[in-house]
Amino acid sequence: MLLSAQTGLGQSIPNPSFEANNFTTAPGYVSDNSPITGWTASADTSTGLNPAGGSSDFANNGTVPAGANVAFLGSYGSTLSTTISGLTAGQTYKLEFRANANTNLDSTLPSSPILKVSLDDQELVAVNIYPAGGTSPYAYLAFEFNATAASHALTLMNDAADDSTLLVDDFKIAPTSGKWSVAAWTGDADSGVDAKFVYTHAYNFGNSASALINGIPFTGAAGANPSVDGQFTTTYLGNVYANDANNITGSSRTMATDFIYGGNVPAGNFQSINLAGLTPGTEYVLTIYSAGWEAPSATIRWATASVGEDRLTINQDQFDNDNGIRFSCRYTADASGTASVNIAPINAGNVSVHFYGFCNREAVSRNVAPAITQQPVGTTVAQDLPVRFSVAASGFPA
């Protein structure tokens, strides 16, 4: 029996793109064909693979991410399970895969499966998945977890209580890069802004007011889709919301007053900040500031952030309504001295992420303690005549 595995430093997921099988009986249920190699379905009559017998009744929109097959899970709690192996206890890993929802032929029926991902029966995430549509790419999902054993049981569930179908494909597992981080933002103290670093960019969005946060000036960049020549441009941030009420305090409150957002961001597109004027080969940390817009739920404010191929799925509402959040990525500027951070909303329909501002700093502090490099030179003058002594010192900042 053919069994393929996605492997990174010893970790593996069996049959990660579902290419080990060829289902010939439409519409592709396990019950009409065979078990899916390396995976266990809880309901053989509502779970399977497409295409099957040349038909893709369930995988009926979006471009198949990898190979020819995708797995589908019907609603009402259908599950697919497998085992992730080759793990090291105590290590943090990133699980990445692609997801989509079928387009119902009956437009009166909802088409929003609820994907629940569990490891050893502990729920990792619950998020609604929406149809990509047409030939758009499936959504990327990327989640981190701490391994507690050499293997973990991975279970995917479609927990929708309506007629909807979840599509999944292209699973990957590898140790996390550790370059993404998400933290609460309540004010200056936990803003992550630190004057011991060199900042290349620091901007407040939504209005022209400037803020001084922990000694770093944030310049106001008013208006929709803001940009500054030689510094940055933005995309799908074409709306401004003024005077947002939230719980952020201190000088950070100036940045938390207004935000910009995208509205409808078509599948396969991104909200983005595109940086220029960087030093090629230098490591930086970029931080985006936001705040919860409603209570956390599976249906809204989920998005996958990426710099290059390094991704993490986040929820703007993670810390609850009106509470601040910041998410950061450490990256290396390319040979052109540019970089882009992309935010792809899971639900493209007017639930984009809100951007209050951002900053970009060098990843390593250049602070150098002051040191005398040239001592004063003694001299002799007549009494009551002025004399000037000079001393030279080095250090950073000056």
C-alpha positions as CSV (number, residue, x, y, z in Angstrom):
1,M,0.0,0.0,0.0
2,L,1.3,3.4,-0.9
3,L,1.7,5.8,2.1
4,S,3.1,9.2,1.6
5,A,4.1,11.6,4.4
6,Q,5.0,15.2,4.8
7,T,8.2,15.3,6.8
8,G,10.3,18.0,8.4
9,L,13.1,17.1,10.7
10,G,11.5,13.8,11.4
11,Q,7.9,14.9,11.9
12,S,5.3,13.4,9.7
13,I,1.6,13.4,8.8
14,P,0.4,10.4,6.8
15,N,-0.9,11.0,3.3
16,P,-0.9,14.8,3.9
17,S,-2.4,15.8,0.5
18,F,-4.6,12.8,0.1
19,E,-2.8,11.6,-3.0
20,A,-2.5,7.9,-1.9
21,N,-6.0,7.1,-3.0
22,N,-8.0,7.3,-6.2
23,F,-11.7,7.2,-5.6
24,T,-13.7,6.1,-8.6
25,T,-17.3,6.2,-7.3
26,A,-19.0,9.6,-7.2
27,P,-19.6,11.7,-5.2
28,G,-16.6,10.3,-3.3
29,Y,-17.8,9.0,0.0
30,V,-15.6,6.6,1.9
31,S,-18.5,4.2,2.2
32,D,-18.6,3.8,-1.6
33,N,-14.9,3.6,-2.2
34,S,-12.3,2.7,0.6
35,P,-10.8,4.1,3.8
36,I,-8.6,7.2,3.2
37,T,-5.0,5.9,3.7
38,G,-3.6,7.1,7.0
39,W,-6.8,8.7,8.1
40,T,-9.9,7.5,10.0
41,A,-13.4,8.9,9.2
42,S,-16.1,8.9,11.9
43,A,-18.9,8.9,9.3
44,D,-18.1,7.0,6.1
45,T,-21.3,8.2,4.4
46,S,-20.5,11.9,4.8
47,T,-16.7,12.0,4.5
48,G,-14.5,11.2,1.5
49,L,-12.3,12.5,-1.3
50,N,-12.9,14.7,-4.4
51,P,-12.6,14.3,-7.3
52,A,-14.2,10.9,-7.4
53,G,-15.0,9.2,-10.7
54,G,-14.3,12.4,-12.5
55,S,-16.8,14.4,-10.4
56,S,-16.1,17.1,-7.8
57,D,-19.6,17.6,-6.4
58,F,-18.2,18.8,-3.0
59,A,-14.9,20.4,-4.0
60,N,-16.7,22.7,-6.5
61,N,-14.8,25.9,-6.1
62,G,-11.2,27.1,-5.6
63,T,-8.0,25.7,-7.0
64,V,-6.9,22.4,-5.4
65,P,-3.8,23.3,-3.4
66,A,-1.6,20.2,-3.8
67,G,-2.0,17.3,-6.2
68,A,-5.4,16.2,-7.5
69,N,-7.4,15.3,-4.3
70,V,-8.9,17.1,-1.4
71,A,-10.7,15.6,1.6
72,F,-14.2,16.6,2.5
73,L,-16.2,16.4,5.7
74,G,-19.9,16.7,5.9
75,S,-21.6,18.7,8.7
76,Y,-23.1,17.6,12.0
77,G,-19.8,16.5,13.6
78,S,-18.1,14.5,10.9
79,T,-14.4,14.0,11.7
80,L,-11.2,12.9,10.1
81,S,-8.3,11.7,12.3
82,T,-4.7,10.8,11.9
83,T,-1.5,10.7,14.0
84,I,1.3,13.2,13.9
85,S,4.5,11.4,14.7
86,G,8.2,12.1,15.1
87,L,7.7,14.9,17.7
88,T,9.9,15.9,20.6
89,A,8.2,16.6,23.9
90,G,8.7,20.2,24.9
91,Q,9.2,21.5,21.3
92,T,6.8,23.9,19.7
93,Y,5.5,23.0,16.3
94,K,3.5,24.7,13.6
95,L,0.7,22.8,11.9
96,E,-0.2,24.3,8.5
97,F,-2.9,23.3,6.0
98,R,-5.4,24.7,3.5
99,A,-9.2,24.8,3.9
100,N,-12.2,25.8,1.9
101,A,-16.0,25.3,1.9
102,N,-18.2,24.0,-0.8
103,T,-20.6,26.3,-2.7
104,N,-24.1,25.0,-2.2
105,L,-26.2,24.7,-5.4
106,D,-29.2,25.8,-3.3
107,S,-28.3,29.4,-2.4
108,T,-30.8,29.4,0.4
109,L,-28.6,27.0,2.4
110,P,-25.8,28.4,4.5
111,S,-22.3,27.3,3.4
112,S,-20.0,28.0,6.4
113,P,-18.6,24.8,8.0
114,I,-17.1,25.2,11.5
115,L,-13.7,23.6,11.5
116,K,-12.6,22.4,14.9
117,V,-9.0,21.2,15.2
118,S,-8.0,19.0,18.2
119,L,-4.9,17.3,19.5
120,D,-5.5,14.3,21.7
121,D,-9.1,15.5,22.2
122,Q,-7.9,19.0,23.4
123,E,-9.4,21.6,21.1
124,L,-6.8,23.8,19.5
125,V,-9.0,26.1,17.5
126,A,-12.6,26.6,16.2
127,V,-13.0,28.7,13.1
128,N,-15.6,29.1,10.4
129,I,-14.4,28.4,6.9
130,Y,-15.9,30.2,3.9
131,P,-16.0,29.4,0.2
132,A,-12.9,30.6,-1.8
133,G,-15.1,30.9,-4.9
134,G,-14.1,30.4,-8.5
135,T,-10.5,29.6,-9.0
136,S,-9.3,31.4,-5.9
137,P,-6.8,29.7,-3.6
138,Y,-7.9,27.8,-0.5
139,A,-7.3,29.7,2.8
140,Y,-4.1,29.1,4.6
141,L,-4.4,28.1,8.3
142,A,-1.3,27.9,10.5
143,F,-1.4,27.1,14.3
144,E,1.3,26.4,16.8
145,F,1.2,23.9,19.6
146,N,3.6,22.5,22.3
147,A,4.2,18.8,21.9
148,T,4.0,16.8,25.1
149,A,4.8,13.4,23.6
150,A,6.4,11.8,20.6
151,S,3.1,11.6,18.8
152,H,-0.3,13.3,19.0
153,A,-3.7,12.4,17.6
154,L,-5.0,15.1,15.2
155,T,-8.7,15.3,14.7
156,L,-10.6,17.6,12.3
157,M,-14.3,18.2,12.8
158,N,-17.0,19.9,10.8
159,D,-19.2,21.0,13.6
160,A,-21.8,23.0,11.5
161,A,-25.4,22.2,12.3
162,D,-26.5,22.8,8.7
163,D,-25.8,21.4,5.2
164,S,-22.3,22.5,4.6
165,T,-19.1,20.7,3.6
166,L,-15.5,21.4,4.8
167,L,-12.6,20.9,2.4
168,V,-9.0,20.3,3.6
169,D,-5.7,19.6,1.9
170,D,-1.9,20.1,1.9
171,F,-1.0,19.4,5.6
172,K,2.5,20.3,6.9
173,I,4.2,19.9,10.2
174,A,7.5,21.4,11.3
175,P,9.2,23.0,14.3
176,T,8.0,26.6,14.6
177,S,10.3,29.4,13.4
178,G,9.5,31.2,16.6
179,K,9.4,34.4,14.6
180,W,5.7,35.2,15.1
181,S,4.3,36.4,18.4
182,V,0.9,37.6,19.7
183,A,0.4,39.6,22.9
184,A,-2.0,41.8,24.7
185,W,-1.7,45.6,24.3
186,T,-3.1,47.6,27.1
187,G,-0.9,50.6,26.9
188,D,2.7,51.8,26.8
189,A,4.1,49.3,29.2
190,D,3.2,46.2,27.1
191,S,3.4,47.9,23.7
192,G,6.7,46.3,23.0
193,V,8.2,49.7,22.1
194,D,11.7,50.0,23.5
195,A,14.1,52.9,22.8
196,K,17.1,50.6,23.1
197,F,16.3,49.5,19.5
198,V,16.7,51.4,16.3
199,Y,13.3,52.1,14.7
200,T,13.0,52.5,11.0
201,H,9.3,53.0,10.9
202,A,6.7,54.0,13.5
203,Y,3.3,55.3,12.4
204,N,-0.2,56.0,13.8
205,F,-3.0,55.2,11.4
206,G,-6.4,56.9,10.9
207,N,-5.4,60.5,11.8
208,S,-2.5,62.9,11.6
209,A,-1.8,63.0,15.4
210,S,1.6,61.9,16.5
211,A,2.3,60.0,19.7
212,L,5.5,59.5,21.8
213,I,5.5,55.9,23.1
214,N,8.3,55.0,25.4
215,G,10.6,57.6,23.8
216,I,9.8,56.5,20.2
217,P,7.8,59.0,18.1
218,F,4.9,57.5,16.1
219,T,4.0,59.8,13.2
220,G,0.4,60.3,12.2
221,A,-0.5,58.9,8.7
222,A,-4.0,60.1,8.0
223,G,-6.5,58.8,5.5
224,A,-7.3,55.5,3.8
225,N,-4.6,53.3,2.3
226,P,-1.8,55.5,3.8
227,S,1.6,55.6,2.3
228,V,4.9,57.6,2.8
229,D,7.3,57.9,-0.1
230,G,10.4,55.8,0.5
231,Q,8.9,54.3,3.7
232,F,5.8,52.2,3.2
233,T,2.6,51.6,1.2
234,T,-0.6,49.8,2.2
235,T,-3.3,47.7,0.4
236,Y,-6.9,46.9,1.2
237,L,-7.0,49.4,4.0
238,G,-9.3,51.8,2.3
239,N,-11.6,52.7,5.1
240,V,-11.2,54.9,8.2
241,Y,-13.1,54.4,11.5
242,A,-12.8,57.4,13.9
243,N,-13.1,57.7,17.7
244,D,-13.0,54.0,18.6
245,A,-13.9,53.3,22.2
246,N,-11.5,50.8,23.7
247,N,-9.5,50.1,26.9
248,I,-6.0,51.1,25.7
249,T,-4.4,53.8,27.9
250,G,-1.3,56.1,28.1
251,S,0.3,57.6,25.0
252,S,-0.8,54.5,23.2
253,R,-4.3,55.8,23.4
254,T,-3.4,58.4,20.7
255,M,-2.7,55.5,18.4
256,A,-5.7,53.6,19.5
257,T,-8.2,56.4,18.7
258,D,-8.8,55.6,15.0
259,F,-8.1,52.7,12.8
260,I,-8.1,51.7,9.1
261,Y,-9.6,48.5,7.7
262,G,-10.3,46.8,4.4
263,G,-13.9,45.9,4.3
264,N,-14.3,43.2,1.6
265,V,-10.9,41.6,0.9
266,P,-11.4,39.1,-2.0
267,A,-10.1,35.6,-1.5
268,G,-6.5,35.2,-2.5
269,N,-5.8,38.9,-1.7
270,F,-4.3,40.6,1.4
271,Q,-4.4,43.5,3.6
272,S,-0.7,44.5,3.6
273,I,2.0,46.9,4.8
274,N,4.9,47.0,2.3
275,L,8.1,48.4,3.7
276,A,10.9,50.2,1.9
277,G,14.2,51.8,2.9
278,L,15.5,48.8,4.9
279,T,19.1,47.5,5.0
280,P,19.4,44.3,2.9
281,G,20.2,41.2,5.1
282,T,19.3,43.0,8.3
283,E,16.9,41.3,10.8
284,Y,13.9,43.4,11.8
285,V,10.7,43.0,14.0
286,L,7.5,44.4,12.6
287,T,4.5,44.9,15.0
288,I,0.9,45.7,14.0
289,Y,-1.4,47.1,16.6
290,S,-5.2,46.3,16.8
291,A,-8.0,45.8,19.3
292,G,-11.0,43.5,19.7
293,W,-14.2,44.6,17.9
294,E,-16.5,42.0,19.4
295,A,-16.4,39.0,21.7
296,P,-14.2,36.2,20.4
297,S,-16.1,33.6,18.2
298,A,-15.5,31.1,15.5
299,T,-17.2,33.2,12.9
300,I,-15.3,36.5,12.7
301,R,-11.9,38.4,12.8
302,W,-9.8,35.4,11.9
303,A,-6.9,36.0,9.5
304,T,-3.7,34.4,8.5
305,A,-0.7,36.7,8.7
306,S,2.4,36.0,6.6
307,V,5.9,37.3,5.8
308,G,7.1,35.3,2.9
309,E,6.2,31.7,3.6
310,D,6.1,32.1,7.3
311,R,2.5,32.1,8.5
312,L,0.4,32.3,11.6
313,T,-3.4,32.4,12.0
314,I,-4.6,35.0,14.5
315,N,-7.9,36.3,15.9
316,Q,-8.2,40.1,16.3
317,D,-10.7,39.5,19.1
318,Q,-8.4,37.1,21.1
319,F,-8.3,39.3,24.2
320,D,-12.0,40.2,24.0
321,N,-14.0,43.2,22.8
322,D,-12.2,46.6,23.2
323,N,-9.0,45.0,24.5
324,G,-5.8,45.6,22.5
325,I,-3.7,43.1,20.7
326,R,-0.3,43.3,18.9
327,F,1.2,40.7,16.6
328,S,4.8,40.8,15.5
329,C,7.1,39.0,13.1
330,R,10.8,38.8,13.0
331,Y,12.1,38.7,9.4
332,T,15.2,39.6,7.2
333,A,15.0,42.3,4.6
334,D,15.6,41.1,1.1
335,A,18.3,42.3,-1.3
336,S,16.1,45.2,-2.4
337,G,15.7,46.5,1.1
338,T,12.0,45.8,1.2
339,A,9.5,43.5,3.0
340,S,5.8,42.9,3.1
341,V,3.5,41.7,5.9
342,N,0.2,40.3,4.5
343,I,-3.0,39.7,6.4
344,A,-5.5,37.4,4.7
345,P,-9.0,37.4,6.4
346,I,-10.5,33.9,6.6
347,N,-13.9,35.5,6.0
348,A,-13.5,37.8,3.1
349,G,-16.9,39.5,3.6
350,N,-16.3,42.8,5.4
351,V,-14.6,41.2,8.5
352,S,-11.1,42.4,7.8
353,V,-8.5,43.1,10.5
354,H,-8.3,46.7,11.9
355,F,-4.9,48.4,11.8
356,Y,-4.3,51.2,14.4
357,G,-0.7,51.6,13.6
358,F,2.6,49.8,13.2
359,C,6.3,50.0,14.0
360,N,9.4,48.3,12.6
361,R,12.7,48.0,14.4
362,E,16.0,46.3,14.1
363,A,15.9,42.9,15.8
364,V,19.1,43.4,17.7
365,S,19.9,46.4,19.8
366,R,22.8,48.5,18.7
367,N,23.1,50.3,22.1
368,V,26.8,50.7,23.0
369,A,27.7,52.2,26.4
370,P,29.6,55.5,26.3
371,A,33.4,55.2,26.3
372,I,36.1,57.8,26.3
373,T,38.1,57.5,23.1
374,Q,40.3,60.6,23.6
375,Q,41.2,62.1,27.0
376,P,41.7,65.9,27.4
377,V,45.2,67.1,26.8
378,G,46.8,69.3,29.5
379,T,48.1,72.8,28.7
380,T,49.7,75.8,30.5
381,V,48.3,79.3,30.3
382,A,48.8,82.6,32.2
383,Q,46.6,83.2,35.2
384,D,43.1,84.4,34.5
385,L,43.2,83.5,30.8
386,P,40.5,81.1,29.5
387,V,41.4,77.6,28.4
388,R,39.4,74.9,26.6
389,F,39.7,71.2,27.1
390,S,38.2,68.6,24.8
391,V,37.3,65.0,25.2
392,A,36.1,62.5,22.6
393,A,33.6,59.7,23.3
394,S,31.8,56.9,21.4
395,G,28.5,55.1,22.0
396,F,25.1,54.5,20.4
397,P,22.9,56.4,20.3
398,A,25.1,59.5,20.1
